[in-house]
Amino acid sequence: MKRWLPLILFTLLSAVLYVGLHLNPREVPSPFIGKPAPAFTLPTVEHPDKTFSPAQMQGKVWLLNVWAPWCVACRQEHESLLQIAQMGLVPLVGLNWKDKGREATALLAQSGDPYLACAEDLSGMVGIDYGVTGTPETYVIDKRGLVRMKHIGPIDAEAWENKFMPLIKELNR
């Protein structure tokens, strides 16, 4: 048995690594799916004297897009978000995450603002409550306030057509 132990361990390790190579890193399971979206009240980027809370979206299917001005992938995603907002199929709310330089206001003014509201999470605590691992991440939240999907990475045309649209249509029935 001692003679075969290294071969058995090597085979098991190889099998685990092989399976891992074929997993999609953007498909990280979220413990929040099917659970209430974490509550928060934060000032908005557009009007710091006003606040946004998910409770304001009760009864609507909506998207929470976690982004940051320093995030390169977020800037790549921005054009897609503008197009999604123009469609008017689902409200899009931003969560400006850890923007210590407060660059969001200028960036949205320059590039266009796709958000119904954009909450300012300077401390990053709301992002932690949602389980954010990096930016961009987008959550689909249903009419009852339950998280129905978490998408890691930029929203592109393929993700919009194949993942978001079918779910949004189903949730709006």
BADREN-556158 format. One record per residue (C-alpha): residue number from 1; residue in one letter; x, z, y. Coordinates in steps of 0.001 Angstrom, whole numbers, plus 524288, in hexadecimal, padded with zeros to 5 digits. Each point is the difference from the previous one (the first is absolute). Example, Ala and Ser with C-alpha at 12.3 -4.5 7.8 and 13.67 -1.06 7.14 Angstrom:
BEGIN
<r seq="1" type="A" u="8300C" w="81E78" v="7EE6C"/>
<r seq="2" type="S" u="8055A" w="7FD6C" v="80D70"/>
//
This chain:
BEGIN
<r seq="1" type="M" u="80000" w="80000" v="80000"/>
<r seq="2" type="K" u="80B31" w="8030C" v="80982"/>
<r seq="3" type="R" u="804F1" w="7F22B" v="7FE2A"/>
<r seq="4" type="W" u="7F2F9" w="7FA0D" v="8043D"/>
<r seq="5" type="L" u="7FCF6" w="80954" v="80B38"/>
<r seq="6" type="P" u="807AB" w="7F858" v="80A6E"/>
<r seq="7" type="L" u="7F963" w="7F34F" v="7FBE4"/>
<r seq="8" type="I" u="7F285" w="80650" v="80049"/>
<r seq="9" type="L" u="80271" w="805F6" v="80D72"/>
<r seq="10" type="F" u="80549" w="7F31E" v="80530"/>
<r seq="11" type="T" u="7F40D" w="7F8BA" v="7FAD0"/>
<r seq="12" type="L" u="7F68C" w="809BF" v="80622"/>
<r seq="13" type="L" u="80707" w="7FFB5" v="80D0E"/>
<r seq="14" type="S" u="80053" w="7F11E" v="7FFCB"/>
<r seq="15" type="A" u="7F166" w="7FF81" v="7FD50"/>
<r seq="16" type="V" u="7FCFA" w="80924" v="80B5F"/>
<r seq="17" type="L" u="80897" w="7F82F" v="80946"/>
<r seq="18" type="Y" u="7FA0F" w="7F322" v="7FB6B"/>
<r seq="19" type="V" u="7F239" w="804DE" v="802AB"/>
<r seq="20" type="G" u="80439" w="8054C" v="80D41"/>
<r seq="21" type="L" u="8056E" w="7F2D4" v="8041A"/>
<r seq="22" type="H" u="7F2A2" w="7F9E3" v="7FE58"/>
<r seq="23" type="L" u="7F864" w="809E0" v="8081C"/>
<r seq="24" type="N" u="7FBCD" w="7FC95" v="80DC8"/>
<r seq="25" type="P" u="805CF" w="809F4" v="8098B"/>
<r seq="26" type="R" u="7F4A5" w="7FD67" v="80960"/>
<r seq="27" type="E" u="7F665" w="804F7" v="7F5DD"/>
<r seq="28" type="V" u="80347" w="80E5B" v="80146"/>
<r seq="29" type="P" u="7F449" w="807CF" v="7FB49"/>
<r seq="30" type="S" u="7FA2A" w="808AA" v="80A66"/>
<r seq="31" type="P" u="7F9F1" w="80D25" v="7FCD9"/>
<r seq="32" type="F" u="7F6A5" w="7FDBE" v="80B68"/>
<r seq="33" type="I" u="7F870" w="7F4B9" v="7F9E2"/>
<r seq="34" type="G" u="7F1DA" w="80452" v="7FE9C"/>
<r seq="35" type="K" u="80255" w="80C3A" v="8080F"/>
<r seq="36" type="P" u="7FC49" w="802EA" v="80E27"/>
<r seq="37" type="A" u="80941" w="7FA76" v="80A12"/>
<r seq="38" type="P" u="8079B" w="80B2C" v="8063B"/>
<r seq="39" type="A" u="7F9C8" w="80455" v="80CC5"/>
<r seq="40" type="F" u="80782" w="7FFF9" v="80CBC"/>
<r seq="41" type="T" u="7FDF5" w="7FF30" v="80E93"/>
<r seq="42" type="L" u="80AE0" w="7F9A0" v="807BC"/>
<r seq="43" type="P" u="80199" w="7FA33" v="80D99"/>
<r seq="44" type="T" u="7FF67" w="7F13F" v="800B8"/>
<r seq="45" type="V" u="80B21" w="7F73E" v="80446"/>
<r seq="46" type="E" u="7F72A" w="7F894" v="80967"/>
<r seq="47" type="H" u="7FA1F" w="80C16" v="80687"/>
<r seq="48" type="P" u="807D0" w="80C82" v="7FD55"/>
<r seq="49" type="D" u="7F505" w="807FD" v="8062C"/>
<r seq="50" type="K" u="7F6AB" w="7FB3E" v="7F54A"/>
<r seq="51" type="T" u="800B3" w="80300" v="7F182"/>
<r seq="52" type="F" u="7FCF6" w="7F941" v="7F335"/>
<r seq="53" type="S" u="7FB01" w="80640" v="7F395"/>
<r seq="54" type="P" u="7FBDF" w="7F9AB" v="7F31C"/>
<r seq="55" type="A" u="7F2EB" w="806EA" v="801E5"/>
<r seq="56" type="Q" u="7FD36" w="7F5D4" v="80A92"/>
<r seq="57" type="M" u="7FFF4" w="7F579" v="7F568"/>
<r seq="58" type="Q" u="7F609" w="806BE" v="7F72C"/>
<r seq="59" type="G" u="7F670" w="7F605" v="7FA94"/>
<r seq="60" type="K" u="8099C" w="7F4AB" v="8016C"/>
<r seq="61" type="V" u="809D9" w="7F9A5" v="7F70A"/>
<r seq="62" type="W" u="80CC7" w="7FFCE" v="8078C"/>
<r seq="63" type="L" u="80EA2" w="7FE27" v="7FED0"/>
<r seq="64" type="L" u="80A60" w="809CF" v="8040B"/>
<r seq="65" type="N" u="80CC5" w="7F8DE" v="80285"/>
<r seq="66" type="V" u="80BEA" w="808EB" v="800BF"/>
<r seq="67" type="W" u="80A86" w="7F95E" v="80812"/>
<r seq="68" type="A" u="80B19" w="8029E" v="80970"/>
<r seq="69" type="P" u="8065A" w="7F7E7" v="80AD2"/>
<r seq="70" type="W" u="80D72" w="8020C" v="7F9C7"/>
<r seq="71" type="C" u="7FB32" w="7FA3A" v="7F313"/>
<r seq="72" type="V" u="80455" w="7F1EA" v="7FDE6"/>
<r seq="73" type="A" u="7F5CD" w="7FD63" v="7F56A"/>
<r seq="74" type="C" u="7F566" w="80520" v="8092E"/>
<r seq="75" type="R" u="803D1" w="7F5FE" v="80A30"/>
<r seq="76" type="Q" u="7FF49" w="7F55E" v="7F58F"/>
<r seq="77" type="E" u="7F27D" w="804D1" v="7FC13"/>
<r seq="78" type="H" u="7FAF1" w="8005D" v="80E07"/>
<r seq="79" type="E" u="7FB56" w="7F1DA" v="8007A"/>
<r seq="80" type="S" u="7F80A" w="80220" v="7F396"/>
<r seq="81" type="L" u="7F9CF" w="80C16" v="80602"/>
<r seq="82" type="L" u="7FC3E" w="7F854" v="80C29"/>
<r seq="83" type="Q" u="7F969" w="7F5D8" v="7F752"/>
<r seq="84" type="I" u="7F8EF" w="80A82" v="7F82C"/>
<r seq="85" type="A" u="7FB18" w="8062C" v="80CA2"/>
<r seq="86" type="Q" u="7FB33" w="7F2BB" v="804DD"/>
<r seq="87" type="M" u="7F7F9" w="7FE26" v="7F3A0"/>
<r seq="88" type="G" u="7F85E" w="80C37" v="8036A"/>
<r seq="89" type="L" u="7FCF6" w="80306" v="7F1C0"/>
<r seq="90" type="V" u="80569" w="80DC3" v="7FFF6"/>
<r seq="91" type="P" u="80470" w="80976" v="80A90"/>
<r seq="92" type="L" u="80EB5" w="801B5" v="80053"/>
<r seq="93" type="V" u="80593" w="80CFD" v="8047E"/>
<r seq="94" type="G" u="80E7B" w="8020F" v="8021B"/>
<r seq="95" type="L" u="8080F" w="80C1D" v="7FD6B"/>
<r seq="96" type="N" u="80C56" w="7FF1E" v="8083A"/>
<r seq="97" type="W" u="80947" w="807CF" v="7F759"/>
<r seq="98" type="K" u="80BE4" w="80763" v="80519"/>
<r seq="99" type="D" u="80170" w="7F7F3" v="80C74"/>
<r seq="100" type="K" u="8097E" w="8092D" v="806BC"/>
<r seq="101" type="G" u="80350" w="7F5E2" v="80A6F"/>
<r seq="102" type="R" u="7F18E" w="7FDAF" v="802DE"/>
<r seq="103" type="E" u="801E9" w="7F15E" v="7FF37"/>
<r seq="104" type="A" u="7F277" w="7FD0B" v="7FA83"/>
<r seq="105" type="T" u="7F8FE" w="7FE56" v="80D00"/>
<r seq="106" type="A" u="80971" w="7F5A6" v="804DA"/>
<r seq="107" type="L" u="80092" w="7F921" v="7F2DE"/>
<r seq="108" type="L" u="7F123" w="7FF0E" v="7FECE"/>
<r seq="109" type="A" u="7FEE9" w="7FB4C" v="80E1A"/>
<r seq="110" type="Q" u="80A34" w="7F585" v="7FD84"/>
<r seq="111" type="S" u="7FC1B" w="7FB9F" v="7F240"/>
<r seq="112" type="G" u="7F155" w="8025E" v="8003E"/>
<r seq="113" type="D" u="7F83D" w="80BA0" v="7FB4F"/>
<r seq="114" type="P" u="7F880" w="7FDEC" v="7F345"/>
<r seq="115" type="Y" u="7FB2B" w="80E0C" v="7FF4A"/>
<r seq="116" type="L" u="7F2BC" w="805B1" v="8032B"/>
<r seq="117" type="A" u="807E9" w="80C55" v="802A9"/>
<r seq="118" type="C" u="80E0A" w="803C0" v="7FD54"/>
<r seq="119" type="A" u="802B6" w="80E54" v="7FD8F"/>
<r seq="120" type="E" u="80D54" w="8056B" v="8036A"/>
<r seq="121" type="D" u="80655" w="807D2" v="7F4F5"/>
<r seq="122" type="L" u="80CB1" w="803AA" v="806B0"/>
<r seq="123" type="S" u="80312" w="80B47" v="7F6C6"/>
<r seq="124" type="G" u="7FD12" w="7F7FF" v="7F3D1"/>
<r seq="125" type="M" u="7F783" w="80AD5" v="7FA56"/>
<r seq="126" type="V" u="7F3C2" w="7F787" v="7FE96"/>
<r seq="127" type="G" u="80832" w="7F5D7" v="7F8F9"/>
<r seq="128" type="I" u="8047D" w="80A9F" v="7F6B0"/>
<r seq="129" type="D" u="7F1D3" w="80407" v="7FDC6"/>
<r seq="130" type="Y" u="7FD04" w="7F1E8" v="7FC07"/>
<r seq="131" type="G" u="80BF3" w="7FF2A" v="7F73A"/>
<r seq="132" type="V" u="806ED" w="7F5D6" v="80852"/>
<r seq="133" type="T" u="80D0E" w="7FC40" v="7FA1F"/>
<r seq="134" type="G" u="803A8" w="7F61C" v="80A7A"/>
<r seq="135" type="T" u="7FA41" w="7F61F" v="80931"/>
<r seq="136" type="P" u="7F7E5" w="7F7D4" v="7FFA5"/>
<r seq="137" type="E" u="7F59C" w="8059B" v="7F72B"/>
<r seq="138" type="T" u="7F18A" w="7FD06" v="800CB"/>
<r seq="139" type="Y" u="7F4A7" w="807D3" v="7FA95"/>
<r seq="140" type="V" u="7F237" w="7FB1A" v="7FD85"/>
<r seq="141" type="I" u="7F64B" w="80AD0" v="802D1"/>
<r seq="142" type="D" u="7F1BC" w="7FEBC" v="7FC1F"/>
<r seq="143" type="K" u="7F358" w="803D3" v="806ED"/>
<r seq="144" type="R" u="80064" w="80DAD" v="7FA3D"/>
<r seq="145" type="G" u="80DFB" w="80237" v="804A4"/>
<r seq="146" type="L" u="80653" w="7FE45" v="7F2AF"/>
<r seq="147" type="V" u="80D22" w="7F93B" v="7FE8C"/>
<r seq="148" type="R" u="7FD84" w="7F422" v="7F774"/>
<r seq="149" type="M" u="80D24" w="7F903" v="8007E"/>
<r seq="150" type="K" u="80DEF" w="801DF" v="804AD"/>
<r seq="151" type="H" u="80832" w="7F3F1" v="802C3"/>
<r seq="152" type="I" u="80E94" w="801C8" v="801DE"/>
<r seq="153" type="G" u="8071B" w="7F5DB" v="8082B"/>
<r seq="154" type="P" u="7FB63" w="7F595" v="80975"/>
<r seq="155" type="I" u="7F2A3" w="7F9DF" v="7FE4E"/>
<r seq="156" type="D" u="801F7" w="7F182" v="7FDB2"/>
<r seq="157" type="A" u="7F5F6" w="7F53E" v="7FD87"/>
<r seq="158" type="E" u="800BC" w="801B9" v="7F138"/>
<r seq="159" type="A" u="7FDDA" w="80EBC" v="80082"/>
<r seq="160" type="W" u="7F4EC" w="7FE4B" v="809B2"/>
<r seq="161" type="E" u="7F8EA" w="7F5C8" v="7F7CA"/>
<r seq="162" type="N" u="80267" w="805F3" v="7F29E"/>
<r seq="163" type="K" u="7FFCF" w="80EAC" v="80269"/>
<r seq="164" type="F" u="7F9C1" w="8039A" v="80CE7"/>
<r seq="165" type="M" u="7F4EA" w="7F62A" v="8017E"/>
<r seq="166" type="P" u="7F9D4" w="8020D" v="7F292"/>
<r seq="167" type="L" u="80061" w="80EC2" v="80197"/>
<r seq="168" type="I" u="7FACD" w="7FFB4" v="80DEC"/>
<r seq="169" type="K" u="7F4D2" w="7F705" v="7FBFF"/>
<r seq="170" type="E" u="7FCA6" w="808E1" v="7F48D"/>
<r seq="171" type="L" u="8004F" w="80C41" v="8086B"/>
<r seq="172" type="N" u="7F76F" w="7F9E1" v="80A89"/>
<r seq="173" type="R" u="7F4F3" w="7FCDE" v="7F689"/>
//
